[in-house]
Amino acid sequence: MPADDLLGCAVYPDRESRLDGGGEVQLLTFYANPPVIRAGAKTLLCYGVANAQTVRVEPAFEELNPSISRCVEVRPARDTEYK
């Protein structure tokens, strides 16, 4: 399955490292904790990727860097589904 089909999270490969044996791009984790909140409340949106050069979550809320394990705090003002 292509990496951009996993859990709706778009992950872009570092093509040079793939050519040099860096491995396939992998989405390791993508979840919110807590997974459901009221509008304006905070949650942690967590992700982990391997062999990626860039990471994008939609709707965008800040610039994200590739990481094996990272959580960022988000406070959606209305019903929001992160992809």
N, C-alpha and C positions, 0 to 999 in steps of 0.2 A: 504494500500500500504506500503511495507517495506520502512524504512527510507532511505536505500541506493538507492532506485529508484526515489526519489524526486529530480527533477532538475539536475540529474546527480551528486549530491554531496554525497560522502560517509560519513556516520555518524555511529559511533560505540557505542552501548549502554554500560552503566555501569551496568553489570549484577547484582552486589550486590545490588545496589539501586533499581533495578527493583524488586528484590525478597523482598526487605524491603518496598515496596509500593512507590518507587520513581517515578513511572509513565513510560509511553512509551517514547522512544526517539522521538523527533519531530524536523524536520527541519523547523525553523520559517521563515527565509529569506535567499536568496542567489541571489545576483545581482551585477552587475558592474555599476559604475556611473562615467563617461558616459559609456554606454554599448558598443559603437564602437569607436575605436581610431586608429590612424596611428601607424605603427611600431615604437617603441621607445618612444612613448608618454606615459603619466601616466594615470592611472585610479584607482579608489577605488574599491576593491573587497570586498563586504560586506556579512556577514553571521550571522546567529543567530540559536542556537540550544538549546534544553531543554533536560535535563536528559541524556546527553552524557558524556562519560568519555574522549573520544578523538575525534578529527576532522581531516579530511584529504581532501585536495583539490588537484586535478591533473590538469596540471602538478604541482608538488610540487615547492614552492618558498621559504618557511620558515616554521618553526614549528608553528602550530596553536593550541591554547587552546580553549576548549569549552567556549562559551560566548552567552548570550542572544542577544547581539547586538555588533558587532565589524566590523570595516572596516580597511583594510590594503592596502597600496599603492603598485601597481605592474606596471612594465614597460616592457611588452612583446616585444622582439626584432623582432618577426615575427607574422603572423596570429596564434592566440592562442585561444582555447576554453577551459575555465576552467570548471571542473566538480567536 
